[in-house]
Amino acid sequence: MDLKEMLAHRRAIRVYDKTKHIDTERVADCLRLAQLAPTSSNMQLWECYHITDTKTLEALHRACLQQTSVTTAQELVVFVVRPDYVKRRATANLTFQEQNIREHFPKEKQEKYLKQWDMYYKKAIPFLYGRFFGLLGLLRKGLTQIASPFRPVPRQLSEADGDVILHKSCALVAETFMLAMSEIGYDTCPLEGFDSWRVKRALHLPFSAQISMIVSCGIRDEATELGERFRIPFEEQYFRI
Ligand SMILES: Cc1cc2nc3c(=O)[nH]c(=O)nc-3n(C[C@H](O)[C@H](O)[C@H](O)COP(=O)(O)O)c2cc1C
């Protein structure tokens, strides 16, 4: 399939054919491809739970409000964001970049690049991603407000804005996964209709984890009509400046 065909094939499937099976390893391969999606500052503050176990699937049916897209699915993927992994991911990025620079950059430029990455992942990222009951977000906003009359400043700095940043990146991962699934003829449906507290309990996730999206997986039931796809006229959403 080329990209156009993949995009046409991907539909939000509400009823799967229970007689047609998907291969768990191929679904895992699509999740490996989804890792290639971009994330803000390459922080990759997401993880996914590929649910194939019957008992957990049943617990998730209830948590997903018995939507047929979930009850008829063969497998589920729960995409989770982890604001609590900031330090871990910043260290991983820095460790990688240190080696990357030493192996791939000219000797005379190495020190400069190493310093830049060090500043970014040891100072800027902890400042931008730090959380403490909303107070660090307020501090960030306050500091940038002082500078804002004199120069452009980033304004999405509250801790709630931080959640948006994490879920935005995670949504790109989920979309990449769904397109990879389409490419091999597998179907999906993205969902946010779930009880996040129950989902977290079923997966034994900590309080700090946030459920971003659940994607159900299977092969569509051809007997259930999908109908035409509705999209707003392009002119209403496209502005060339
Ligand atoms: C973030 C998000 C949440 C969604 N949640 C649900 C859901 O809980 N249940 C559902 O049946 N469909 C859900 N959908 C699917 C949309 O309704 C669907 O993508 C939309 O109607 C467009 O149809 P298409 O995907 O076939 O083009 C969701 C889609 C997105 C992107």
The ligand as an SDF file (V2000), in Angstrom:
LIG
                    3D

 31 33  0  0  0  0  0  0  0  0999 V2000
   -8.6550   10.9690   20.2480 C   0  0  0  0  0  0  0  0  0  0  0  0
   -9.7460   10.1430   19.6470 C   0  0  0  0  0  0  0  0  0  0  0  0
  -10.6740    9.5360   20.4650 C   0  0  0  0  0  0  0  0  0  0  0  0
  -11.6720    8.7150   19.9430 C   0  0  0  0  0  0  0  0  0  0  0  0
  -12.5190    8.0420   20.7780 N   0  0  0  0  0  0  0  0  0  0  0  0
  -13.4130    7.1790   20.2660 C   0  0  0  0  0  0  0  0  0  0  0  0
  -14.2050    6.3830   21.1180 C   0  0  0  0  0  0  0  0  0  0  0  0
  -14.1000    6.4260   22.3490 O   0  0  0  0  0  0  0  0  0  0  0  0
  -15.0750    5.5320   20.5440 N   0  0  0  0  0  0  0  0  0  0  0  0
  -15.2150    5.4160   19.1940 C   0  0  0  0  0  0  0  0  0  0  0  0
  -16.0310    4.6120   18.7510 O   0  0  0  0  0  0  0  0  0  0  0  0
  -14.4560    6.1560   18.3490 N   0  0  0  0  0  0  0  0  0  0  0  0
  -13.5670    7.0210   18.8420 C   0  0  0  0  0  0  0  0  0  0  0  0
  -12.7610    7.7460   17.9900 N   0  0  0  0  0  0  0  0  0  0  0  0
  -12.8510    7.5490   16.5430 C   0  0  0  0  0  0  0  0  0  0  0  0
  -13.4660    8.7530   15.8180 C   0  0  0  0  0  0  0  0  0  0  0  0
  -14.8210    8.8520   16.1180 O   0  0  0  0  0  0  0  0  0  0  0  0
  -13.2030    8.5820   14.3270 C   0  0  0  0  0  0  0  0  0  0  0  0
  -11.8240    8.5980   14.1030 O   0  0  0  0  0  0  0  0  0  0  0  0
  -13.8770    9.6820   13.4990 C   0  0  0  0  0  0  0  0  0  0  0  0
  -15.2530    9.5440   13.5500 O   0  0  0  0  0  0  0  0  0  0  0  0
  -13.4310    9.6780   12.0520 C   0  0  0  0  0  0  0  0  0  0  0  0
  -13.6670    8.4300   11.4370 O   0  0  0  0  0  0  0  0  0  0  0  0
  -12.4910    7.6450   10.6750 P   0  0  0  0  0  0  0  0  0  0  0  0
  -11.4360    7.3990   11.7050 O   0  0  0  0  0  0  0  0  0  0  0  0
  -13.1260    6.3660   10.1900 O   0  0  0  0  0  0  0  0  0  0  0  0
  -11.9910    8.5030    9.5720 O   0  0  0  0  0  0  0  0  0  0  0  0
  -11.7780    8.5640   18.5220 C   0  0  0  0  0  0  0  0  0  0  0  0
  -10.8200    9.2040   17.7000 C   0  0  0  0  0  0  0  0  0  0  0  0
   -9.8250    9.9640   18.2460 C   0  0  0  0  0  0  0  0  0  0  0  0
   -8.8130   10.6010   17.3340 C   0  0  0  0  0  0  0  0  0  0  0  0
  1  2  1  0
  2  3  1  0
  2 30  2  0
  3  4  2  0
  4  5  1  0
  4 28  1  0
  5  6  2  0
  6  7  1  0
  6 13  1  0
  7  8  2  0
  7  9  1  0
  9 10  1  0
 10 11  2  0
 10 12  1  0
 12 13  2  0
 13 14  1  0
 14 15  1  0
 14 28  1  0
 15 16  1  0
 16 17  1  0
 16 18  1  0
 18 19  1  0
 18 20  1  0
 20 21  1  0
 20 22  1  0
 22 23  1  0
 23 24  1  0
 24 25  2  0
 24 26  1  0
 24 27  1  0
 28 29  2  0
 29 30  1  0
 30 31  1  0
M  END
$$$$
